Each structure stands twice: as C-alpha cells, then as structure tokens.
Amino acid sequence: MTQVVAAVDCGTNSIRLLVARGGDGGLVDLYREMRVVRLGQGVDATGAFAAEAIERTRQALAEYVDVMKAHGVSAVRMVATSATRDAANRDDFFAMTRELLGEVVPGGVAEVITGDEEARLSFAGAVGDLDPSQGPFVVVDLGGGSTEVVVGDEQGVHAAYSANVGCVRLTERCLHSDPPTKSEIDEAQKVIKELLAEAFTHVSVAGARTFVGVAGTMTTLAALASGLSEYNPEIIHLSRVGFDDLARVCWDLVGMPRAERAALGPMHEGRVDVIGGGSLVTLELARVIAEQSPIREMVVSEHDILDGIALSLLAKS
C-alpha cells in the first residue's frame, strides 16, 4: 500500500498543509490548504509570539490534524521557519504542536529548521516540474519573515542563503501608512538592499538561466500580472512574468490604499496588508538578478517548501 504523508509548513504569515502519496517519482496531491494565521505577529518588535497568534495557529493545526486522520496519514513532518527561530517563547508553540501532532503519530512535534535547510527544501519542491535543461535555477522563496535564495540544477543545490527580510517583517518595521509614504518606501528599500546584498554575496546567480519564484507573494503577483479575476493555481503554476510587467504590478500595489488591494480578485485577505512589502522585496530581487545574469522573467511555481517536506518523508520510507 502506498504511504500517505502529511507536510506542514508553519511560517511567519501562513500555515499550510499538504497530504500526498508517492507516484511516478514525484508526488500525488490528496489535499492541499493554506491559512493565514500571522504567527509572526509582532515577533520582530517584541521577540516573542503573541498569545492570540499561537491560538490562531492552534485552531488551524487542530483542523489539519482531522484532515490527516481522515486520509490515513502514516508519517508527518511539520517545519517552523523564520518567526519560530526568533521567538523567545517558542516552547509554548512546541508544546501545542506536540499535543496535536501526537494524535497522528507518536512523538510528533514541529521542528525548527535552519535557513539553509529551508532553502534546500524549497528548491527541491520548486524545480520538480521544470525541465532540467532550463537550469541552473535561481529559486527564491519570499516568506513572511525571511527570503531564501538558492542556486542549483538537477544535481542539487550549489549555494543557498536565508536573508532576514520578508513581507510581514518589512511591513511591521517600515510600512505604517496607508498607502506607504515615500520616506517609508525609501527606508524599506534601504533595508531590503542591505539584507539582499548579503544574500547575493553568498549566492552567485551569474550562471543561472531560470528564475523561479515561489510562495504567496510571488504567486499573487503572477495572478495579477496575468489579469486573472480570481486566484487559479492551475493557471499560475509555471506561468512566466517579464520583469517589466512584474515591476508595473509591484509598484501599483505599493501605491494602492489597502481597500483597493483588498478588492483585487486574486488577493487573499490575509495578504492584503503585507503584499506591498513583498512587492518591494521582489523589485530588488529582479533588479539584482537582471544586473548579474541574462534572466529577464520570473517563472512562478505553486510547488515549494511544502512539496520538499513531503518528498523528504517519502525518501525515508
């Protein structure tokens, strides 16, 4: 009988579940869901999880556990990323995950992964549906608290770096007005440039042939660039966005008041207040990649760290 596994990615902004089984050397999705719980609410400023953020995450995970049981999951891996690495009261979070995941597998608990491991799992998930001849790939996972930049090919990862900048962290630190003021945008761009410069010092994109963007900011930007009236993952997956179109969409979002962003068909309600920050990070990523390589477009993948986590479970079976 084919093993059914569950992968849970708990980031700064969202918690996501993938239930899958192996098939033809890859994954067969059985269930996939994303919920915005904003676990990283205020972590950058306070250094700790807010009690209400842990409770929102607990409620979502409890329902995910019910889904796992219904699908007969025999192995589960839950990873926690940027916000959990930084939170002083992370033991409260782990106690909650141990209680809930223990209902599926004995001893189940979330694990905090390093930025490097996060980058490698993201790469494995992102390039699975791409033609290896399009490599080397530069894969960027733009999350709520961090941004992973990875370069690799069909042989694996060559270099990876996790920069401590993401859409939630940047918004809370710099972008307070609606819409942001010029001075707020200037300050945000300064922060982004400094942190991404460090990433591109460690990860050379000079030899890359394809830029792959993953996670909610990137997929939402692709949906808007394509003129979709609602979010459609089948259309978005492996779609391509030229850098000129990407810049147009990003600057439009940065300049919009919150109400206009919320009215956009493909926009998830939990992303409305942080998509401007994510857009500014994306603009700098595209600028540096265009400056250092011949790449002039972004390929967007709906598959990312979640798929990499599931593949890591199947590799152990």
C-alpha positions as CSV (number, residue, x, y, z in Angstrom):
1,M,0.0,0.0,0.0
2,T,1.4,3.4,-1.0
3,Q,2.3,5.5,2.0
4,V,0.3,8.7,2.7
5,V,2.3,11.5,4.3
6,A,1.5,14.9,5.6
7,A,3.7,18.0,5.3
8,V,3.0,21.2,7.4
9,D,4.8,24.4,6.8
10,C,4.3,27.0,9.5
11,G,5.8,30.3,8.5
12,T,5.6,33.8,9.7
13,N,2.4,34.6,7.8
14,S,0.7,31.3,7.0
15,I,0.3,27.7,8.0
16,R,0.0,25.2,5.1
17,L,-0.8,21.5,4.8
18,L,-0.1,19.0,2.0
19,V,-1.3,15.4,2.2
20,A,0.2,13.4,-0.6
21,R,1.4,10.0,-1.7
22,G,4.3,9.0,-3.9
23,G,3.7,8.5,-7.6
24,D,5.9,8.3,-10.8
25,G,8.9,9.6,-8.9
26,G,7.1,12.6,-7.5
27,L,4.0,13.5,-5.5
28,V,0.3,12.9,-6.0
29,D,-1.6,15.6,-4.1
30,L,-4.5,14.3,-2.0
31,Y,-5.2,17.5,-0.1
32,R,-3.6,21.0,0.0
33,E,-4.7,24.0,2.0
34,M,-3.3,27.4,3.2
35,R,-4.5,29.6,6.0
36,V,-3.1,32.9,7.1
37,V,-2.6,32.9,10.9
38,R,0.1,35.5,11.2
39,L,2.1,33.5,13.8
40,G,4.9,36.1,13.5
41,Q,2.7,39.0,14.6
42,G,4.9,41.4,16.4
43,V,7.9,39.0,16.8
44,D,10.3,41.4,15.1
45,A,9.4,44.1,17.6
46,T,8.8,42.0,20.8
47,G,10.9,38.9,20.3
48,A,8.0,36.7,21.3
49,F,4.9,35.1,20.0
50,A,1.6,36.9,20.8
51,A,-0.8,34.6,22.7
52,E,-3.5,35.2,20.1
53,A,-1.2,34.3,17.3
54,I,-0.4,30.9,18.9
55,E,-4.2,30.4,19.4
56,R,-4.9,31.1,15.7
57,T,-2.2,28.6,14.8
58,R,-3.5,26.0,17.2
59,Q,-7.0,26.2,15.7
60,A,-5.8,25.8,12.2
61,L,-3.4,22.9,13.1
62,A,-6.2,21.1,15.0
63,E,-8.3,21.1,11.8
64,Y,-5.3,20.0,9.8
65,V,-4.9,17.0,12.2
66,D,-8.5,16.0,11.5
67,V,-7.7,16.0,7.8
68,M,-4.6,13.9,8.4
69,K,-6.6,11.3,10.3
70,A,-9.3,11.2,7.6
71,H,-6.6,10.4,4.9
72,G,-4.9,7.7,7.0
73,V,-1.6,9.6,7.2
74,S,1.3,7.4,8.5
75,A,4.1,10.0,8.6
76,V,4.0,13.7,9.3
77,R,6.7,16.4,9.3
78,M,5.9,19.9,10.4
79,V,8.6,22.6,10.0
80,A,8.6,26.0,11.5
81,T,10.7,28.7,10.0
82,S,11.7,32.3,10.4
83,A,9.4,33.6,13.2
84,T,9.9,30.5,15.3
85,R,13.7,30.8,15.1
86,D,13.4,34.3,16.6
87,A,10.7,33.8,19.3
88,A,11.7,33.7,23.0
89,N,8.6,31.8,24.0
90,R,8.8,29.1,21.2
91,D,8.5,26.4,23.9
92,D,4.8,27.3,24.2
93,F,4.4,26.8,20.4
94,F,6.2,23.4,20.5
95,A,4.0,22.2,23.4
96,M,0.9,23.0,21.4
97,T,2.2,21.2,18.3
98,R,3.4,18.1,20.3
99,E,-0.1,17.8,21.8
100,L,-1.9,18.0,18.4
101,L,0.5,16.1,16.1
102,G,0.8,13.3,18.7
103,E,-2.8,12.4,17.8
104,V,-1.5,11.4,14.3
105,V,2.0,10.0,15.0
106,P,3.6,9.2,18.4
107,G,6.1,11.9,19.4
108,G,5.0,14.2,16.6
109,V,6.2,17.8,17.0
110,A,7.2,20.7,14.9
111,E,10.9,21.2,14.2
112,V,12.7,24.5,13.7
113,I,14.8,24.3,10.5
114,T,17.7,26.4,9.7
115,G,17.5,28.9,6.9
116,D,19.8,26.7,4.8
117,E,17.5,23.7,5.2
118,E,14.5,25.8,4.4
119,A,16.2,26.9,1.2
120,R,17.1,23.4,0.2
121,L,13.6,22.1,0.8
122,S,12.1,25.0,-1.2
123,F,14.4,24.2,-4.1
124,A,13.5,20.6,-4.2
125,G,9.8,21.4,-4.3
126,A,10.1,24.3,-6.8
127,V,12.0,22.7,-9.6
128,G,10.3,19.3,-9.7
129,D,8.0,20.2,-12.6
130,L,10.7,22.1,-14.6
131,D,12.8,20.8,-17.5
132,P,16.3,20.3,-16.1
133,S,17.7,21.8,-19.3
134,Q,16.3,25.2,-18.1
135,G,18.9,25.1,-15.3
136,P,20.8,26.2,-13.4
137,F,17.9,27.7,-11.5
138,V,17.8,30.5,-9.0
139,V,14.9,29.8,-6.7
140,V,13.6,32.5,-4.4
141,D,11.1,31.7,-1.6
142,L,9.8,35.1,-0.3
143,G,8.1,34.4,3.0
144,G,6.7,36.5,5.8
145,G,9.9,36.7,7.9
146,S,12.7,35.6,5.6
147,T,13.7,35.2,1.9
148,E,15.6,32.2,0.8
149,V,17.8,32.5,-2.3
150,V,19.0,29.2,-3.8
151,V,21.0,28.3,-6.9
152,G,21.2,24.7,-8.2
153,D,20.4,22.3,-11.0
154,E,19.4,18.7,-11.5
155,Q,22.5,17.6,-9.5
156,G,21.2,19.5,-6.4
157,V,21.8,22.8,-4.6
158,H,25.1,24.7,-5.2
159,A,24.6,27.6,-2.9
160,A,21.8,28.9,-0.5
161,Y,21.2,31.8,1.8
162,S,18.4,32.9,4.0
163,A,18.0,36.7,4.3
164,N,16.2,38.0,7.4
165,V,13.7,40.0,5.3
166,G,10.1,39.1,4.4
167,C,6.8,40.7,3.7
168,V,5.5,40.7,7.3
169,R,8.8,41.7,8.9
170,L,9.3,44.5,6.5
171,T,5.8,45.8,6.7
172,E,5.9,45.9,10.5
173,R,9.3,47.6,10.5
174,C,8.9,50.2,7.8
175,L,5.5,50.5,6.1
176,H,3.0,52.0,8.5
177,S,0.9,54.4,6.4
178,D,-2.0,53.6,4.0
179,P,-0.6,53.7,1.4
180,P,3.1,54.0,2.5
181,T,4.8,57.4,2.3
182,K,7.8,58.0,0.1
183,S,10.0,58.1,3.2
184,E,8.7,54.8,4.4
185,I,9.3,53.2,1.0
186,D,12.8,54.7,0.9
187,E,13.6,53.2,4.3
188,A,12.2,49.8,3.3
189,Q,14.2,49.8,0.1
190,K,17.4,50.6,2.2
191,V,16.7,47.7,4.5
192,I,16.0,45.3,1.6
193,K,19.1,46.3,-0.4
194,E,21.4,45.8,2.7
195,L,19.9,42.3,3.5
196,L,19.7,41.0,-0.1
197,A,23.2,42.3,-0.9
198,E,24.4,39.8,1.8
199,A,22.4,37.0,0.2
200,F,23.8,37.6,-3.3
201,T,27.3,37.8,-1.9
202,H,26.9,34.2,-0.8
203,V,24.8,33.0,-3.8
204,S,26.1,33.9,-7.2
205,V,23.3,34.0,-9.9
206,A,25.7,34.8,-12.8
207,G,25.4,31.3,-14.3
208,A,21.7,30.9,-13.7
209,R,19.3,30.5,-16.7
210,T,15.9,30.5,-15.0
211,F,14.5,32.5,-12.0
212,V,11.8,30.6,-10.1
213,G,9.6,32.5,-7.6
214,V,7.6,30.6,-5.0
215,A,5.3,31.3,-2.1
216,G,2.2,33.6,-1.8
217,T,3.7,37.0,-2.7
218,M,5.1,35.6,-6.0
219,T,2.1,33.6,-7.0
220,T,-0.2,36.6,-6.2
221,L,1.9,38.9,-8.3
222,A,1.8,36.4,-11.2
223,A,-2.0,36.2,-10.9
224,L,-2.3,40.0,-11.1
225,A,0.2,40.3,-14.0
226,S,-1.9,37.7,-15.9
227,G,-5.0,39.7,-15.4
228,L,-6.8,36.9,-13.6
229,S,-10.2,37.8,-12.0
230,E,-9.6,35.2,-9.3
231,Y,-6.8,33.1,-7.9
232,N,-6.3,30.0,-10.1
233,P,-3.3,27.8,-9.1
234,E,-3.5,25.7,-12.3
235,I,-3.1,28.8,-14.5
236,I,-0.5,30.4,-12.2
237,H,1.8,27.3,-11.9
238,L,4.7,27.6,-14.3
239,S,3.4,30.9,-15.7
240,R,6.0,33.5,-16.7
241,V,6.1,37.2,-15.9
242,G,8.5,39.5,-17.7
243,F,10.4,41.9,-15.4
244,D,8.7,45.0,-16.9
245,D,5.3,43.6,-16.1
246,L,6.4,42.5,-12.7
247,A,7.7,46.0,-11.9
248,R,4.4,47.5,-13.1
249,V,2.3,45.2,-10.8
250,C,4.7,45.7,-7.8
251,W,4.6,49.5,-8.0
252,D,0.8,49.5,-8.5
253,L,0.4,47.5,-5.3
254,V,2.9,49.6,-3.3
255,G,0.9,52.8,-4.2
256,M,-2.5,51.4,-3.6
257,P,-4.5,52.0,-0.4
258,R,-5.5,48.9,1.5
259,A,-9.1,49.0,0.3
260,E,-8.1,48.8,-3.4
261,R,-5.7,45.9,-2.7
262,A,-8.5,44.1,-0.9
263,A,-10.8,44.4,-3.8
264,L,-8.4,42.7,-6.2
265,G,-9.9,39.3,-7.2
266,P,-6.8,37.1,-6.7
267,M,-5.8,38.7,-3.4
268,H,-6.1,36.6,-0.3
269,E,-7.5,38.6,2.6
270,G,-4.5,37.6,4.8
271,R,-2.1,39.0,2.3
272,V,-3.7,42.4,1.7
273,D,-1.7,44.4,4.3
274,V,1.8,42.8,3.5
275,I,1.8,42.4,-0.3
276,G,3.3,45.9,-0.7
277,G,6.3,44.9,1.4
278,G,6.6,41.7,-0.6
279,S,6.4,43.7,-3.8
280,L,9.4,45.9,-2.7
281,V,11.4,42.8,-2.0
282,T,10.5,41.3,-5.3
283,L,11.5,44.5,-7.2
284,E,15.0,44.4,-5.6
285,L,15.3,40.6,-6.4
286,A,14.5,41.2,-10.0
287,R,16.9,44.2,-10.2
288,V,19.8,42.2,-8.9
289,I,19.1,39.1,-11.0
290,A,18.8,41.2,-14.2
291,E,22.1,43.0,-13.3
292,Q,24.0,39.8,-12.7
293,S,22.5,37.4,-15.2
294,P,20.8,37.3,-18.6
295,I,17.4,36.5,-17.0
296,R,14.6,38.9,-17.7
297,E,11.5,37.0,-16.5
298,M,10.2,35.1,-13.5
299,V,8.7,31.6,-13.7
300,V,6.2,31.1,-10.8
301,S,5.8,27.7,-9.2
302,E,2.9,26.7,-6.9
303,H,5.2,24.0,-5.6
304,D,7.7,24.9,-2.9
305,I,8.9,24.0,0.6
306,L,5.7,22.1,1.3
307,D,6.4,19.7,-1.5
308,G,10.0,19.4,-0.5
309,I,8.9,18.4,3.0
310,A,6.6,15.7,1.6
311,L,9.4,14.4,-0.7
312,S,11.8,14.2,2.3
313,L,9.2,12.0,4.1
314,L,8.8,9.7,1.1
315,A,12.6,9.4,0.7
316,K,12.8,7.9,4.2
317,S,10.1,5.3,3.6
